[in-house]
Amino acid sequence: VEISNHSHHHPPNYTLPVTPAPPRSLFAVNTTHSSVTLLWTEDGVVDYYQVLCRTSKELKAGEPITSTSHVLTVSGLIPSSSYNCTVTSFSYSTPSRPVNGDELVLE
């Protein structure tokens, strides 16, 4: 009798999407009183990115912004606020680990 250690509840690994690499080097290249331009680099193959900026003044975050490029301007922000922005890579609808940028302080 052959005893298999493999579980029959999980599909083989090759059918599962690979978690994409998270973005690297997230920079805020330009800030105004109500917007921020974010720039990042990416190692892997990514379908799109999701960018989310939230401020400590807001209890809930805004809508995430989908971007296919490595640079994105987020506008409509609240002046004189500090923001934390995160960028998440998506590949085959699978999210990467989100990457946090430095805290941004708008004028």
N, C-alpha and C positions, 0 to 999 in steps of 0.2 A: 504494500500500500504506500503510495507516495503521499507525503504530507507537504502541503504547500504553505509557506509563510505569507503568501500574498493574500491580501484582503480582496474579496470580490465586490466590495461596496464602492470602491474607488476606480475610476477609469485609469488607464495607463497614463503615465506622466506626459507622454508626447501629445496628448489631446488637450492638455491644460495650457492656457496662454501663459507666457512668461511675463512676470512682473517687469514693467519697463524700468529702466534706470531713472532715478530722479534727476531733475535739473541740477546743474552745478552753477556756482558763481552767480548768484542772484544779486544784481546791482540795481539801485535806483539811480538812473542817469540824469534825471531831471525832475524837479518838483516845483509846483507852483502852489498858490494858496488853496487850490481845489483839485489838483490832479497830480499824478505821479507817472513817470515813464519807467517801466521796469525792463531790464535786459538780463538774459541768462543764456547759458550755454548748455548743450545737451550732447551726450555721448552716443546714445542708442538711436534706434529708429522709433519715432513717436508719431502717432496719428494726430494728436492735438494736445494742447495744454489747457489747464483750468487754473485761472488766477482768481484769488479771493483776497480782498483787502477789508480788514475790519478795524474799527476804532474802539478804544475802551469806553467811549461815550455811548456807543450803540450796544444794546444787549444782544441783538442778533446781527449776524453778518449780512452783507448785501448779497445780491445774486452773484454766483460765480461767473466769470467771463471766460468764454472759450476763445482760444487763439491758436492759430496754426503756425505763427512765426515766433521768433525768439525775442521779440520786442513788442511791448504793449503799453499803451497809455490808458491809465484808469482815471476817469474824470468824474465830476460830480461829488467830490469828497468835501468834507466839512473843514473849513479853515480853522487854524489854531488847534488842530487835533493831532494826536499821535496815532499812527496806523501800523498795523502788522499785516504784511502781505505774504501769502503763501502761493507757491506754484506747484502744481501736480501734473505729471506727465500721464498721458493715457495712450495705451497701445492695445488694440483689440478689445476696447472697452474695459481694460484692466488698469486701475490707477496705480501709480508709483507711490512711494512714500512722499508726502508733501514736504516741500523745502520752504523754510521760513527765511525771509529776508530780514535785514536789520530793521529796528524800529524807525519809522519815518515820522518826522515832526514837520507838519505843514506850517507855513508862516501865518 
